Amino acid sequence: MASRSQSTAKTKDVAPGGPATPTAQDNVAGEHFLTFAIAGAAYGLKLSTVAEIIRMPVLSFMPLVPPSLLGLANLRGTVLPVISLRRLLNVPDAAADDSTRVIVVNGVAPVGFVVDRIDGLLVVPPEEETPAKILDPAQLLRGQFDQLGVSGKSDAARSSVAPGAATAETQALVAMLSFDIGTQEYALPLDSVREIVALPDHLPDLPHSESSVLGVITLRDRLLPLVSLRALLGLPAGETRSQRGKVIVVSLGDALVGVVVDATREILRVDPSVIDAAPALLSRGAGEADVTSMARLNHGRRLVAVLSPDRLFRSELLSKIAAEQGSSGEEDNQSGSTAMADEQFIVFRLGGQEYAMPIAAVSEIARTPEHITRVPKAPSFIDGVINLRGGVVPVVDLRRRFDIQGADDQTSQRILVLGFAGARAGFLVDSVAEVLKVSSDAIRPAPDLSPDQMRLMPRVINLEDKGRMILLVDPAQLLDKIESDILAKFDSTLDQASTPT
């Protein structure tokens, strides 16, 4: 004799990726469930808790969270935490396949549960037992994800610039972005740099254009003229390079111009005492742009030629560019006012995931020296110390701080130097990707997945049109109070040890 539940329960297949919504025909007495499989076992969720079913999305890794969280996904502009039901149920992992689905459940904020496959809809009459084990989303999240979706709005509004970053010492330094043209290093004032983008592979040819103009690109719905800094400086055309150049988007009054360079190097914060006026002979070349000053770094062994944005172009050409960019009408004016609400970030990578910090919090970006001095009895999170312009700076490995295993190619590693209550610390990252200006509309609160994660990464940059999700690191919280105290004492001890007696 067939079981009573089999004879009375009604099932209906669900189209892959389709919404789990009962039809009018299903609205009979009884409860509606969505059934699915995990490792061959049958489970279900009340249909009222299910928002939709989607295929396995592209995930962004989030550190410092419970292992059952697989990552974050972009769900039509919403940040969706995706959780493995196998791990929550203590079932061994299995590779995702064509049948794998993510069930998005309702709540204060959406949450996705990964299941092996969807079986269908089930209607169970009153007083009948369900043939599947029914799960409660709230019970599943209890313990590991107690605050998931509860907080975040107040945290997202919090500034993520480290209070100690803008110290008096930092404010007295001259901030510059350095880059290469051939074998010479140049720099532009950082406050004139809007962002850095990759040079496109192909540029349209423009008839009757200036000799230094390479073409135009579209950047956030406006035309950006690209000019060759080589041509502006009167330098010969360089040889074909193995990698594409970079475009530094420079603000020149009301105009924006993309300046093409061979490669960007780092952010420098330089003592004004080591910046001298450029010799007059440097301003007598064939180009339009002038070198206004020279920065003497590393005791004069490294010379950086400093350019002035106001002297990159002839005044009549600059006026023409500004007039063209200002002639688009009210729409451009609105976009310009929106840009005032933008935030600027340094984007870096750790283990294949993109992270970002506010550019104002970063004192400088330094290349990793060939040797980092190990210090006996140093705290475990300190990788060693480096000498930075005569000062001893402790270096923290962010991979270890974020519990990220493995190591990438060390040749691209950089050190982000931040200030903490008068002290400095360097943070070792796999690479620095770009300087990025982001609209405040693209910055979202991160889901509350763990206390450590929420304290360190309360926000994310969700660039839906580009399929990018960048985790925002709060520099003020990068070291908790205990570690900050240890670091301050450690830094003080090093300074005393380095003082000659």
Legacy VTK file of the C-alpha trace (Angstrom):
# vtk DataFile Version 3.0
C-alpha trace
ASCII
DATASET POLYDATA
POINTS 501 float
0.000 0.000 0.000
1.368 3.403 -0.942
2.090 5.833 1.862
-0.667 8.301 2.558
1.622 11.291 1.995
2.479 10.028 -1.479
-1.184 9.626 -2.406
-2.295 13.040 -1.182
0.744 15.298 -1.621
0.915 17.192 -4.914
4.242 18.116 -6.509
5.073 20.468 -9.328
8.410 20.950 -11.094
10.126 24.311 -10.845
11.852 25.729 -13.907
15.594 26.192 -13.271
16.222 29.734 -12.136
12.508 30.505 -12.059
10.581 31.947 -9.130
9.101 29.543 -6.628
5.541 30.881 -6.649
2.415 28.752 -6.245
-0.210 28.994 -8.966
-3.912 29.471 -8.353
-4.372 25.737 -8.928
-2.024 25.067 -5.995
-3.983 27.224 -3.560
-5.732 24.316 -1.945
-5.878 23.609 1.747
-2.424 22.719 3.008
1.097 24.110 3.178
3.348 24.778 0.192
6.990 23.723 0.264
9.957 23.941 -2.087
11.817 20.632 -2.050
15.452 20.065 -2.935
18.270 17.565 -2.496
21.479 17.672 -0.464
23.809 14.658 -0.837
20.884 12.494 -1.945
18.656 13.406 1.013
15.369 15.280 0.557
14.874 18.639 2.267
12.383 21.462 1.982
11.667 25.093 2.801
8.311 26.737 3.333
7.481 28.446 0.063
6.597 31.659 1.917
10.280 32.013 2.929
11.599 31.662 -0.659
12.150 34.799 -2.742
13.607 33.208 -5.889
15.882 30.494 -7.255
19.003 31.363 -9.270
21.898 29.540 -10.847
25.283 29.558 -9.142
26.591 33.144 -9.521
30.121 34.512 -9.649
31.318 34.874 -6.046
33.668 37.307 -4.323
35.677 35.863 -1.451
35.091 37.441 1.977
37.754 36.785 4.647
37.254 36.471 8.404
33.865 34.750 8.090
32.536 31.267 8.970
33.620 28.571 6.475
30.045 27.891 5.394
29.958 31.270 3.618
31.113 30.643 0.044
31.250 34.321 -0.890
29.255 37.376 -1.952
27.295 37.706 -5.190
25.675 40.583 -7.053
21.911 40.110 -7.183
20.616 42.967 -9.360
22.622 45.517 -7.388
22.095 43.876 -3.983
24.968 42.214 -2.126
23.914 38.586 -1.608
25.732 36.320 0.888
25.855 32.785 -0.537
26.011 29.985 2.061
26.699 26.277 1.560
23.890 24.161 2.988
26.219 21.162 2.805
28.592 22.823 5.254
25.793 24.009 7.545
24.486 20.437 7.662
27.997 18.965 8.125
27.885 17.176 4.771
31.109 16.845 2.718
31.591 19.413 -0.071
30.784 18.581 -3.689
31.654 20.466 -6.872
28.889 22.599 -8.349
27.343 21.341 -11.616
24.478 22.213 -13.959
21.929 21.135 -11.355
23.323 23.292 -8.542
21.005 26.122 -7.543
20.936 28.956 -4.998
17.694 29.432 -3.070
17.304 33.094 -2.103
15.252 33.409 1.078
13.258 36.378 2.324
14.427 38.388 5.301
15.698 41.788 6.385
18.343 41.232 3.694
18.418 38.406 1.135
20.510 35.296 1.807
21.273 32.497 -0.656
21.540 28.792 0.227
23.368 26.502 -2.210
21.628 23.156 -2.851
22.491 20.208 -5.112
19.280 20.393 -7.134
15.675 21.565 -7.010
13.087 18.770 -6.924
9.838 20.739 -7.149
6.888 22.239 -5.291
5.032 20.175 -2.740
1.541 20.773 -1.319
0.901 18.909 1.926
-2.707 18.759 3.165
-3.405 19.503 6.825
-2.359 16.864 9.348
-0.159 15.122 6.756
3.557 14.538 7.258
5.958 15.898 4.644
8.210 13.362 2.880
11.138 15.783 3.198
12.875 17.294 6.198
11.732 20.929 6.427
14.440 23.450 7.309
13.986 26.782 9.061
16.225 29.545 7.568
16.370 31.422 10.871
17.467 28.260 12.664
20.075 27.552 9.978
21.606 31.005 10.404
21.500 30.942 14.186
24.924 30.783 15.817
27.244 31.417 12.863
25.242 34.254 11.285
23.152 35.736 14.083
23.361 39.322 12.785
23.108 38.567 9.076
21.173 41.400 7.450
20.269 43.004 10.791
22.895 45.743 10.951
24.902 47.439 8.291
23.103 50.699 7.469
24.607 52.605 10.350
27.963 50.964 9.771
27.875 51.827 6.081
27.482 55.499 6.857
30.578 55.453 9.022
33.687 57.016 7.530
36.346 54.484 6.734
39.302 56.867 6.832
41.708 56.111 9.652
41.682 58.946 12.206
45.448 58.710 12.554
46.058 58.813 8.823
45.901 62.577 8.381
48.549 63.434 10.951
50.305 66.787 10.992
53.384 65.089 9.577
51.407 63.643 6.662
49.688 66.951 5.948
53.067 68.702 5.714
54.272 66.311 3.002
53.685 66.815 -0.710
51.545 63.997 -2.161
52.378 62.898 -5.712
51.618 60.057 -8.108
54.796 58.829 -9.782
55.004 57.109 -13.171
57.503 56.158 -15.850
58.184 57.557 -19.296
60.950 55.395 -20.664
63.634 55.117 -17.986
62.779 58.427 -16.265
60.398 58.737 -13.337
57.938 61.638 -13.343
55.201 62.732 -10.946
51.997 64.765 -10.842
50.364 66.266 -7.722
47.967 63.687 -6.285
45.147 66.196 -5.823
45.015 66.706 -9.603
44.637 62.962 -10.329
41.032 61.786 -10.646
41.722 58.115 -11.377
43.897 55.703 -13.360
42.575 53.415 -16.105
44.162 51.013 -18.575
44.995 52.248 -22.065
42.603 50.607 -24.563
44.037 48.262 -27.168
42.660 50.292 -30.058
41.973 54.012 -30.389
40.039 55.631 -33.248
42.095 57.880 -35.533
41.054 61.515 -35.355
41.656 63.731 -38.416
43.290 67.137 -37.975
43.996 66.502 -34.290
46.893 67.889 -32.281
50.107 65.915 -32.742
50.066 64.894 -29.084
46.411 63.759 -29.145
46.131 59.969 -29.444
42.335 59.746 -29.616
39.315 59.706 -27.329
37.647 57.179 -25.059
34.326 57.147 -23.233
34.659 57.394 -19.470
31.417 57.390 -17.490
29.282 58.752 -20.339
31.634 61.566 -21.321
34.341 61.832 -23.974
37.860 61.918 -22.584
40.667 63.096 -24.896
43.888 61.107 -24.572
47.239 62.848 -24.981
50.727 61.368 -25.080
52.931 62.685 -22.322
55.924 61.627 -24.406
54.826 64.047 -27.128
54.047 66.798 -24.618
57.566 66.485 -23.226
59.123 66.417 -26.686
60.474 62.896 -26.203
60.901 60.413 -29.064
58.303 57.695 -29.484
59.092 54.692 -27.279
59.666 51.169 -28.444
56.803 48.685 -28.429
56.204 47.526 -24.878
55.110 44.085 -23.728
52.297 45.607 -21.665
49.776 48.361 -22.239
50.322 51.847 -20.884
48.188 53.618 -18.329
45.883 56.603 -18.600
46.082 59.106 -15.740
42.848 61.119 -15.688
43.957 64.627 -14.741
41.694 67.446 -13.588
42.620 70.744 -15.251
40.209 73.294 -13.857
36.811 72.335 -15.263
38.316 69.978 -17.859
39.378 66.337 -17.673
42.206 64.990 -19.834
43.668 61.491 -20.026
47.468 61.596 -19.930
49.051 58.434 -21.360
52.198 57.181 -19.628
54.265 54.008 -19.910
53.516 52.705 -16.396
52.361 54.043 -13.043
54.639 53.430 -10.069
53.481 54.530 -6.634
52.044 57.244 -4.440
54.751 59.371 -2.852
54.507 61.741 0.089
57.637 63.832 -0.052
59.180 66.316 2.359
59.148 69.751 0.660
62.801 70.244 1.673
63.920 67.655 -0.915
62.001 69.317 -3.778
64.046 71.868 -5.755
63.174 74.078 -8.705
64.100 72.446 -11.996
67.143 73.845 -13.843
66.152 76.315 -16.563
67.624 74.115 -19.292
64.950 71.467 -18.617
62.269 73.905 -19.806
63.829 74.539 -23.223
62.878 71.327 -25.002
60.646 70.855 -28.038
57.584 69.837 -26.032
54.751 71.885 -24.563
55.032 70.587 -20.998
57.663 71.767 -18.570
59.348 70.037 -15.658
58.742 72.487 -12.819
60.760 70.841 -10.037
62.864 67.821 -9.099
62.391 65.629 -6.028
65.625 64.168 -4.602
64.758 60.833 -2.992
67.000 58.194 -1.406
69.660 60.800 -0.640
69.704 61.999 -4.235
70.056 58.567 -5.822
66.480 58.735 -7.144
65.414 61.847 -9.053
61.723 62.381 -9.810
60.777 65.051 -12.338
57.659 66.865 -11.082
55.170 68.230 -13.621
52.598 70.958 -13.118
49.087 70.182 -14.459
48.649 73.855 -15.378
51.727 73.719 -17.612
50.974 70.482 -19.456
49.154 72.211 -22.323
49.023 75.498 -24.139
46.411 77.733 -22.535
44.341 78.035 -25.753
44.173 74.232 -26.141
43.114 73.814 -22.515
40.414 76.468 -22.957
39.139 74.652 -26.045
38.952 71.303 -24.204
37.171 72.897 -21.242
34.667 74.580 -23.570
33.923 71.313 -25.396
33.407 69.362 -22.172
31.222 72.118 -20.737
28.945 72.360 -23.794
26.951 69.179 -23.126
24.279 71.089 -21.227
22.472 70.460 -18.003
23.091 66.693 -18.039
26.847 67.186 -17.792
26.373 69.732 -15.020
24.356 67.178 -13.102
27.014 64.533 -13.629
29.635 66.999 -12.470
27.722 67.702 -9.274
27.312 63.969 -8.743
31.087 63.568 -9.056
31.478 65.814 -6.032
29.958 62.967 -3.979
32.445 60.448 -5.338
35.019 58.758 -3.127
38.550 57.893 -4.212
40.180 54.593 -3.281
43.382 52.623 -3.647
42.421 49.169 -5.002
44.704 46.261 -4.118
44.603 42.480 -4.384
45.002 39.635 -1.922
44.621 36.050 -3.084
42.738 37.011 -6.232
40.150 39.171 -4.413
40.022 42.968 -4.787
40.057 45.206 -1.713
40.169 48.975 -1.350
41.107 51.690 1.131
40.331 55.421 0.997
43.214 57.162 -0.705
43.342 59.753 2.088
44.281 57.045 4.591
47.345 55.866 2.643
50.502 57.840 3.348
52.330 56.222 0.457
52.717 53.049 -1.562
56.225 51.602 -1.429
57.874 48.855 -3.401
58.792 45.815 -1.362
62.521 45.853 -0.586
64.640 42.843 -1.382
65.009 42.139 2.321
62.579 42.679 5.214
64.449 42.521 8.509
62.986 39.941 10.876
62.812 41.019 14.504
63.092 38.471 17.355
60.110 38.287 19.721
58.018 40.518 17.460
54.244 39.994 17.478
53.127 37.223 15.118
51.292 39.608 12.798
54.471 41.641 12.116
56.422 40.331 9.133
59.486 42.431 9.940
60.708 46.010 9.566
61.911 48.152 6.684
63.834 51.422 6.477
61.660 54.080 4.875
63.505 57.385 4.383
65.488 56.929 7.551
62.559 55.741 9.660
61.921 52.174 10.818
58.469 50.969 9.761
56.986 47.621 10.918
55.351 45.583 8.127
52.141 43.590 8.643
51.319 40.792 6.197
47.645 41.318 5.312
47.376 37.728 4.075
48.014 36.526 7.622
45.793 39.229 9.085
42.903 38.078 6.875
43.683 34.340 7.201
44.290 33.963 3.462
46.389 30.937 2.600
49.082 30.603 -0.043
51.142 33.277 -1.747
51.076 34.840 -5.196
53.969 36.143 -7.291
56.032 38.242 -4.900
57.447 40.462 -7.660
54.241 42.536 -7.725
53.895 42.919 -3.935
53.584 46.426 -2.526
53.521 47.961 0.949
50.681 50.347 1.857
51.970 52.743 4.512
49.295 53.998 6.929
49.402 56.220 9.990
48.143 55.107 13.406
48.005 57.727 16.155
51.354 59.224 15.240
52.994 55.888 14.357
53.359 54.336 10.922
52.807 50.778 9.783
53.189 49.124 6.402
50.730 46.518 5.120
52.007 43.974 2.627
49.590 43.218 -0.250
49.887 41.038 -3.359
49.613 43.976 -5.751
48.139 47.454 -6.136
45.651 47.533 -9.013
44.543 51.122 -9.492
43.327 54.419 -8.136
39.539 54.324 -8.479
36.949 57.071 -8.108
33.565 55.597 -7.188
30.119 57.151 -6.985
28.613 56.996 -3.512
25.643 55.174 -5.078
27.895 52.174 -5.777
28.975 51.831 -2.128
26.753 49.441 -0.186
26.689 48.091 3.373
28.307 44.673 3.690
26.213 41.860 5.191
27.007 41.229 8.851
28.722 37.838 8.623
31.060 37.942 11.627
32.221 40.525 14.193
35.757 40.650 12.724
34.505 41.028 9.155
31.960 43.702 10.042
34.532 45.711 11.983
37.177 45.527 9.249
35.007 45.515 6.102
31.647 47.205 6.786
31.126 48.303 3.155
31.570 46.980 -0.381
31.910 48.675 -3.770
29.362 47.007 -6.031
30.137 47.868 -9.689
27.221 45.979 -11.190
27.840 47.047 -14.808
31.417 45.745 -14.655
30.689 42.621 -12.619
33.130 43.725 -9.890
32.682 43.600 -6.135
35.446 45.273 -4.120
35.632 44.871 -0.342
36.249 48.140 1.509
38.737 47.873 4.360
38.328 50.326 7.234
41.887 51.509 7.993
40.890 52.722 11.455
39.901 49.179 12.394
42.637 47.323 10.531
44.446 46.721 13.800
42.315 46.242 16.869
43.192 48.092 20.062
45.399 45.357 21.515
47.394 45.041 18.299
47.606 48.835 17.946
49.015 49.160 21.457
51.576 46.436 20.746
52.469 48.072 17.443
52.915 51.485 19.057
55.190 50.039 21.747
57.052 48.028 19.146
57.540 51.122 16.973
58.699 53.163 19.993
61.217 50.456 20.938
62.615 50.429 17.408
62.994 54.229 17.386
64.858 54.138 20.699
67.095 51.333 19.462
67.908 53.249 16.279
68.778 56.485 18.144
72.594 56.874 18.357
73.994 57.068 21.882
LINES 1 502
501 0 1 2 3 4 5 6 7 8 9 10 11 12 13 14 15 16 17 18 19 20 21 22 23 24 25 26 27 28 29 30 31 32 33 34 35 36 37 38 39 40 41 42 43 44 45 46 47 48 49 50 51 52 53 54 55 56 57 58 59 60 61 62 63 64 65 66 67 68 69 70 71 72 73 74 75 76 77 78 79 80 81 82 83 84 85 86 87 88 89 90 91 92 93 94 95 96 97 98 99 100 101 102 103 104 105 106 107 108 109 110 111 112 113 114 115 116 117 118 119 120 121 122 123 124 125 126 127 128 129 130 131 132 133 134 135 136 137 138 139 140 141 142 143 144 145 146 147 148 149 150 151 152 153 154 155 156 157 158 159 160 161 162 163 164 165 166 167 168 169 170 171 172 173 174 175 176 177 178 179 180 181 182 183 184 185 186 187 188 189 190 191 192 193 194 195 196 197 198 199 200 201 202 203 204 205 206 207 208 209 210 211 212 213 214 215 216 217 218 219 220 221 222 223 224 225 226 227 228 229 230 231 232 233 234 235 236 237 238 239 240 241 242 243 244 245 246 247 248 249 250 251 252 253 254 255 256 257 258 259 260 261 262 263 264 265 266 267 268 269 270 271 272 273 274 275 276 277 278 279 280 281 282 283 284 285 286 287 288 289 290 291 292 293 294 295 296 297 298 299 300 301 302 303 304 305 306 307 308 309 310 311 312 313 314 315 316 317 318 319 320 321 322 323 324 325 326 327 328 329 330 331 332 333 334 335 336 337 338 339 340 341 342 343 344 345 346 347 348 349 350 351 352 353 354 355 356 357 358 359 360 361 362 363 364 365 366 367 368 369 370 371 372 373 374 375 376 377 378 379 380 381 382 383 384 385 386 387 388 389 390 391 392 393 394 395 396 397 398 399 400 401 402 403 404 405 406 407 408 409 410 411 412 413 414 415 416 417 418 419 420 421 422 423 424 425 426 427 428 429 430 431 432 433 434 435 436 437 438 439 440 441 442 443 444 445 446 447 448 449 450 451 452 453 454 455 456 457 458 459 460 461 462 463 464 465 466 467 468 469 470 471 472 473 474 475 476 477 478 479 480 481 482 483 484 485 486 487 488 489 490 491 492 493 494 495 496 497 498 499 500
